[in-house]
Amino acid sequence: MIFYNKEQIIERVSMADAIDAMKNAFIQLSKGEAIIPQRTTLNIPDKNASALVMPAYAFGSPYYSVKTVSIHPTNPQKGFPLIHAIVHVFDASKGNLVATLDGESITAIRTAAASGLATDLLAKKDAKICAIFGTGVQAKSHVEAMLAVRDIEKFMIISRTEKSAKRFINSQASNITFEVGTIESISEADIICTTTSSQIPLFKHEFVKNGCHINVVGSHQPEFREVPSETVVNSKVVVDSIDACKKEAGDLLIPVKEGIWDFDQLYGELGQIASGETLGRESDDEITLFKSVGIAIQDLVMANLIMEKSLD
């Protein structure tokens, strides 16, 4: 049986490869060529934590996968990762376990790669400034993903404390411009990425400029959100999975409950744009928003990619 840790997975999978894999994943998902049961969530209220079990199979795949994830929102303050995860890979024909893969690196890469694909399809071609909310693993991966699809000249890092923003900036490549951002400074941004565990909106819609593209990836709980309802109402909204977002995407479900937005106004799934079934950005002035709750097929295509490379 194969076992790959975080470092081995990062060595084997480039962000460009991951973005290509996400394109295939979302096209298969939108075409109904994948079996993705709703994830099972175990809430652990006395520990302020939750655990997820996420199985996936895509037609024609040599494998199926099951990812187990634990999420502890207070971990970053304690110096521990927000997420711990493992991906088990099974032979789809025989059913035997063939690989165990570090799930934290897979989750970080595949989530950012989905945002990279969405940005490539929806952001303006000349996007130069990117604002990122958060300073964790996802923020780091999103820097890489944005650089893979656009010629970003400046990243603005926005955190709860200036200290954590500066620490993040100091950990990045010195040949790229980074600065500590503010909520007001996102008015400069061509791209905004929200990568936090926030339960309330991170900014006011008035600071979002026309033509901005927003990747919203931090929350998968119906009562949590990172963006205000006004932003949802005024955006072309694209999701990773309609079915999953109707159950888990607080960023969308809260405006629905408020009676000011409805899933009938949803533009579509990312896979529909990736396949060419529908158009992406249609004007330089429209605000586009990609809401991702994370889909198990993303883990499966990452596992397929890693297994292919291990057999080369």
PyMOL commands that set and color helices and strands:
alter all, ss='L'
color gray80, all
select helices_A, chain A and resi 6-12+15-30+45-47+75-78+103-122+137-149+162-170+184-188+205-207+229-233+242-248+250-258+263-265+270-274+296-311
alter helices_A, ss='H'
color red, helices_A
select strands_A, chain A and resi 2-4+34-35+40-44+49-58+63-71+83-91+97-102+129-133+154-158+177-180+191-194+213-216+236-239+268-269+288-291
alter strands_A, ss='S'
color yellow, strands_A
deselect
rebuild
show_as cartoon
